[in-house]
């Protein structure tokens, strides 16, 4: 049986992990065997995340300490947490992949930037494109008008050169 000091240390560690994570996804893992859990854990670790199983009482205390009172209704039954340490969408995307393979794995809720997400919001988060793709789209949207403007300027300069050349030829013809 853990001592009170060990429990407080576990709570402090969990609160620290909650604060470090860019996103959290809570899932019900009832029915998954150890091999499946390890497969999920390895995939998340390879993508810059973590996968932990924690007691709901400890999760409730950590959530209350951080002011995430809306998380309480989701802390029933076996709960595992996927932490997204590098990217907000990674845990949701990876767990969505695994819910297809392991039907027992069910989303409960999530937390993104301190805001508690329900099941629908977690599923929407999983559908978002990767951060790099979104940045690429943003860059393309910024470049598109600039490229159009540069093309317009180039056409104007080309037309000006053509007019000047025609004027020069006309003046040369009149002089001779």
Buried (B, 14 or more C-beta within 10 A) or exposed (E): EEEEEEBEEBBEEBBEBBEEBBBBBBBBBEEBEEEBBEBBBEBBEEBBBBBBEBBBEBBBBBBEBBEBEBBBEBBEEBBBBBBBBEBBBBBBBBBBEBBEEBEBBBBBBBBBEEEBBBEEBBBEBBEEEEEEEEEEEEEEEEEEEEEEEEEEEEEEEEEEEEEEEEEEEEEEEEEE
